Amino acid sequence: MSKKEDLNSLFRETVFEFVVGDFEKIKTKLIEELTIEDIREELNNWGKLTHPPDFAYRDINYI
């Protein structure tokens, strides 16, 4: 699997975790400066999250 495919897979997995609210899995991926509380607070401003369509993952510019 290429790096781009690996990143795409990780990105899809993380988006799924946000949508279903699996904060324990998200917590393992965070940098020290960001907390679950920060994420929950921000997500409260967004309303309900939904899964993006598959085409949304096609043209991501990985830097």
C-alpha positions as CSV (number, residue, x, y, z in Angstrom):
1,M,0.0,0.0,0.0
2,S,1.4,3.5,-0.9
3,K,1.7,6.3,1.7
4,K,-1.2,8.1,0.0
5,E,-3.4,5.0,0.4
6,D,-2.3,4.6,4.0
7,L,-3.1,8.2,4.8
8,N,-6.4,8.0,3.0
9,S,-7.3,4.9,5.1
10,L,-6.3,6.6,8.3
11,F,-8.3,9.7,7.4
12,R,-11.4,7.7,6.6
13,E,-11.0,5.8,9.9
14,T,-10.6,9.1,11.8
15,V,-13.6,10.7,10.2
16,F,-15.7,7.6,11.0
17,E,-14.6,7.9,14.6
18,F,-15.7,11.5,14.8
19,V,-19.1,10.7,13.2
20,V,-19.8,7.8,15.7
21,G,-18.3,9.7,18.6
22,D,-15.6,7.2,19.4
23,F,-13.5,9.6,21.4
24,E,-11.3,6.9,23.0
25,K,-9.9,6.0,19.6
26,I,-9.5,9.6,18.6
27,K,-7.7,10.3,21.9
28,T,-4.9,8.0,20.9
29,K,-4.2,10.1,17.8
30,L,-4.1,13.5,19.4
31,I,-1.0,15.7,19.9
32,E,-0.4,16.9,23.5
33,E,-1.8,20.4,22.9
34,L,-5.2,19.1,21.9
35,T,-7.6,17.4,24.3
36,I,-10.8,15.4,23.9
37,E,-12.6,18.2,25.8
38,D,-11.4,20.7,23.1
39,I,-12.8,18.5,20.4
40,R,-16.1,17.9,22.1
41,E,-16.5,21.7,22.7
42,E,-15.8,22.4,19.0
43,L,-18.1,19.6,17.8
44,N,-20.9,21.0,19.9
45,N,-20.9,24.1,17.6
46,W,-21.3,21.9,14.5
47,G,-24.4,20.0,15.1
48,K,-24.7,16.5,13.8
49,L,-21.8,15.0,11.8
50,T,-22.5,12.7,8.9
51,H,-20.3,10.4,6.8
52,P,-19.0,12.2,3.6
53,P,-19.6,10.4,0.3
54,D,-16.7,8.3,-1.1
55,F,-15.8,10.8,-3.8
56,A,-14.9,13.3,-1.0
57,Y,-11.8,11.3,-0.3
58,R,-10.5,11.1,-3.9
59,D,-8.7,14.4,-4.5
60,I,-7.2,15.1,-1.1
61,N,-3.9,17.0,-1.2
62,Y,-1.7,15.3,1.3
63,I,1.2,17.6,2.3
